[in-house]
Amino acid sequence: MTYCVHCGQPEPEGPHPRCHNPRTALEPPRFCARCARRMIVQVTPAGWTARCSRHGACTSEDTG
């Protein structure tokens, strides 16, 4: 199962239209897509880094 990275709710049928829109396209993830845990997010002028205590880190460079 995957979870929404913006609200942490399950995404069994795919992305939530409320959470996945042009407004949130540049937002860093706040929840882990694998376990829905709240992530530690650091935003800098160069991008962002988000870290899950279980699954490690991802960066704005990872998402393209």
C-alpha positions in Angstrom: 0.0 0.0 0.0 1.2 3.5 -0.7 0.3 6.7 1.1 -0.2 10.3 0.1 3.0 12.3 0.7 0.9 15.4 1.4 -1.8 14.2 3.8 -0.6 10.7 4.9 -3.9 9.0 3.9 -3.9 5.6 2.0 -3.9 5.9 -1.8 -5.3 2.5 -2.9 -6.9 3.9 -6.1 -4.2 6.4 -6.9 -3.3 10.0 -6.1 -5.9 12.2 -4.2 -7.1 15.0 -6.5 -7.2 17.3 -3.5 -3.5 16.7 -2.7 -2.1 16.4 -6.1 -2.7 19.6 -8.0 -0.5 22.4 -9.4 -0.4 24.1 -6.0 1.3 21.2 -4.3 3.5 20.2 -7.3 6.6 22.0 -5.8 5.8 21.2 -2.2 8.1 18.7 -0.4 6.6 15.5 0.9 5.5 15.7 4.5 4.6 12.0 5.0 6.5 8.8 3.9 4.8 7.2 0.9 5.8 3.7 2.2 4.7 3.9 5.9 2.8 7.3 6.3 5.1 8.4 9.1 5.6 12.1 9.4 9.0 13.0 7.9 11.6 15.6 8.9 11.7 18.1 6.1 14.4 20.7 5.5 13.8 23.4 2.8 16.7 25.5 1.4 16.9 27.9 -1.5 18.5 25.0 -3.5 15.7 22.5 -2.8 14.5 20.2 0.0 15.4 17.1 1.9 12.8 14.8 3.6 13.8 12.0 5.9 11.7 9.1 7.2 13.0 7.5 10.4 12.4 4.0 8.8 13.0 4.4 5.1 15.7 7.0 4.8 16.0 10.3 2.9 14.8 11.7 -0.4 15.6 15.0 -2.0 14.2 17.4 -4.5 16.9 16.1 -6.9 15.5 12.6 -6.6 12.1 13.7 -7.9 13.5 15.5 -11.0 
